[in-house]
């Protein structure tokens, strides 16, 4: 690989991406993190060069590709600076906390917009890749669905902070809005949402949401989002963090995004079990996502697609405030 790749944000997600890069015979050559200790530790592990600031890293003309793996409030400012510096950018989801914040990216010239990829890893898991193939081969038209995302408690920290994380609709909702759209091939038309503060105070963003969704193709479904699960049952490889069930005249399909898949195969049930040996980088889609990113695949999430997902988040938040159905509008 010829890419000279830098990373901004050296936490757990950066380590997953580092291993995904290694499997493509690539590596980080530069890194920055706002926490000096985290930066030193990360660079010591892989030999990448530590930079004193994000600006210094982005100013280095020798670096042609940057992965931005920071908290949500910093995504747009860093992506703007990186794109204007001529970098190819991989931005961890979500695009921003709300649609208004993403407008500067959408005003960039198309040549710069096309250099941005947003990291929705669930698109790229082995299970979801297999499910999408089955649906395409059988010309399945989804009529109804149910989906859920159950994480272990994590919103007591920055994830539910209104300034940095955005709560359950941003952290989990954006994931599932993208996944439903990608798998069914239909965008979400309207949303009815109810949110709750379960384990966080009212000064935080909600940590639970229950939603009804209408798709543009006429399908309807339910979505439950929360972080009241456990690591052993939901988060560890092979766990049941993300479930998606689709119902159609062509059969029923149920998948754990990071685990196994079962479906109605002409009256019999076919089961594809999760791998016996868990591998988070592979099973959670990071390996395939990075392979596609380095190979310029069209399966990646574009800026336009990520902005649409953010419109879904905005619609869900508006519905939760109003108590009514809200149509998904594009960012204007």
N, C-alpha and C positions, 0 to 999 in steps of 0.2 A: 504494500500500500504506500502511496506517495503522500497521503494526507499528513500534515503536521497539525495535531489536534490538541487544543487547550480545553480546560474545564474550569468553569466558575461555579463553586459550590462543591465541597469535598465531603459530604455526608454519606449515609448508607446508599442512597441511590447512585452516587458517583462510583462506589465500589462495584455495584452491579453492572454499571455501564463499562467500567474498566475491564471486568472479566469478559463481557460481551465483545469488547474491542479485541481483547487478547485472542479470542477464538476466531477472529477475522485477520489475525496476524498484524494487528494495529495496536497503538498504545497512545496514552497521553504523553505529551512532551512538556506541557506547561499547565500550571494550576494556580488558582487563587481561591481563598476562602476568607470571610470576614473574621473568623476565629483563627488566630495565629497558631494555636496549638493543633487544631484540626488540620490546618494547612501543612504544618511541619510533619505531622504524623503521616499524612497522605503521601507527601512527596518522598518521605523516607521509605515507604513501602514499595514504590514503583520507580523511583529515580527521576520523576518529572521535576522540572524547574519551578520553584516557588516564585511568584510575582508579588510585589508589594501592594498591588491594587488591581481591580478589574480593568481600569483604564490602561494601566501599563501593559497588561496581557493583550488587550485588544489593539493597542498601538504597535505591537510587534508584527511587522509585515511578514515575517517568516511563518507565522501561524495562519493557516488558511481555513481551518474549521474550528468551531467553538461549540461545546456543549454547555448550556446554561441550566444548572440543576439547583436552583436557589428557591427561596420562599416566594410565594405567588405575587406579592406586591412588587417585587423587583424584576419580574419577567419582561414587561414591556420596555422599561428604560434600558435594560441590558441588551435586549434583542435589537432595539433601535440603534444603539451605539455599535453593536457588533456588525449589523448589516451595513451601516454607513461606513464602517471600517473595511468593508469588502470581504467579510468572512461569510462562509457558509455556516448556518446556525441550526443546531438542534436544541429546541426549547422544551424542557419537561412540561407536561400539562399542569394546570390549565393555561390558556393563553393569558388570562388576566383574572382579576377578581370580579369584574363586571364589564359589560360591553363598552361603556363610555371610555374606559381606560385603554381599550384596544384600538381606538380610532386612529391614533398616529401611525400605527403599523399598516392599517388599511389605506392610508393616504400615500404610502410609499409607491414609487414606480413599480410596475409589474416585474421588472427585471430583479429588483431587490426582494419583492414578496416571494418570488419563486425560490429564493435561496433559504427560505425558512421552513423547517419541519417541526411539527409539534408532537411530542412523544406520548401518544396514547398506546401503551404497550399491550393492552388486552386485544387489540386488533391482530396481534402477531403471535398469540399463544398457539401451540400445536392443536389444542382442542378447538379453538375458534376458527382456525384455518381449515380444519377438517369439516366443521359444521357448515361453514360458508360454502365449501366445495359441494357438500351433499345438497344443500338448498339450491345451488345453481344447477347441478346435474338433474335434479328432479323438478325443476321449475316450480319450486314451492312458493306459494303466495300466503304469507302469514295472515291469519284471520284474528288471532288473539295471542296474548303472551303474558308472562309474568316474569319479573326480574327482581333481584335483590342483591345488595352488597352489604355484608356484615363484617366489619373490622373489629379488631380488639381495641379497647379504649386508647385513644390517641388524641382526642380533641381537647383535653384539659390544657394542652400547651398551645403553641402558636397556630395550630390548624383551625381553632375556633375563634382566634383573635380577628375582629373585624378589619384590622389594618393589614394583617399579613397572611391569614389563612382563608377566611371567608366562610368557614363552617361546612356542614354536610353537603349542601347543594353544590358548592364549589369543589370540595375535595373528592366526594364520591359521585355526586350527580353528574358532573362533567364526564367522568369515566363511562358511566352507564348510558348517558345520552349518545355519546359517540359509538359505543358498542352496539346498541340497538339499531342505530342508523346504518352502521357498517354491515351488520349481519343481515338485517331484513331488506336492505336496499331502499328503504323509504325514510324520509325525514319525518320529524315529529311536527305535527300541525298545531296541537294545542295541549295545554297542561292544566291540571287541577291539583294543587299541592296543599298539604297540611304539614306544618313543622312544629317541633317541640324542643324545649330545653330539658333534657333528661338528667344528664350528669354535669352540666355546666350552668353557670349563673346567667341571669337575664342580660348582663352586660356583654356576654359572649354571643356569637352566632349560634343558631340551633344545631344540635348534634343528632337529630333524628328527623326524617321526613317520610311521609307516605304520599304517593302520587298516583293519579290516573293520567294516562297518556292516550291521545289519538294520533295515529300516524296519517300521513298524506294518502297512503294507499287504502285507508279505511279501517285498518286493524286497530284494536283497542287493547290496552293492557294495564297492568299494575306494576308499581315499583316501590320497594321498601329500602330505605337507606339508614344505617345507624352504625355506631361503633360500640355496641354492647355485647360483642362476641368475645371469644377467647383466642389466644395464640394457638393452643393445641387443636381446637376444632375448626378454626376459620383461617388463620393467617399462615400457619406453617405449610410448607409445600405439600400438596395433596389435600389440603383442607377445603372447606366449603365457603370461601369468602364471597365468591361471585357466582350466582346461579341465574341461568336464562333458560326458560322453557317456551317453546313455540308450538302453536296448535294450528293445523291447516287440514284441508281435505287430502293433502298428499301425505299426511302422517303427523306424528308428534315427535318432538325433538327436545331433549333436556341436556344441558351441559353445565359443568362447573368450569369456569373460564380457565382455572389453573389446574384442573384435575381430569375427570373422565367425561364420557359422552354416552348417552343411550338414546335409541330412536326406534320407532315402529317401522319394521322392514317387511312390509307385505303381510301383516298379521302377527309376526313374531317380533320379539324385542332383541335388538342387537346392542351389545354393550362394548364400549371401548374403555378399558380400565386406565386409570392414571398409571404412569410408569412406576415400576416397583422401587426404583431408586430416585428419590426426589432431587431435582436440580432446578433451583429457583431461577437461575439465569435463562435456562431453556424453557421451563414450564410457564414462567411468567411473561414470556415473549420478548425479553430483552435481547436474546441472542439473534433471533430472526429480525427484530426491528433494526438492530445495528447492521446486520448483513444487508438489509434493504437500504438503509440510509447510505452506507458506503457505496452501494451499487446503484444509487439513484433510481430506486424502484418507484413505480406509480402507486404502490399500496400504502404509502406513507400519508399521514395526516397533513394536509396543506393548511396554509393560513386561512383560506376561505372556509374550509371545513371546520377549523378550530373556532373561527368567529361565529359560525352557525351554532356550534355547541354552546358557546358563551351566550348566545341568544336564548337557548333553552334554559340555561341557568337563570338568566334575567326574568324569563317568563314564569319560571317556577317561583322565584322570589316574589314577583308581583302577585301571583295567584295566592301565595301564602298570606300576603298582606290584605288582599281584597276578599278572599274567600270565594272567588269566582273562577270559572275557566278563563284562561288567557291564551290567545294565539301567539305563536312564536314569530317574532318579527326580526328581520335582519338588522344589523347594527347600522345606524344612519349617522 
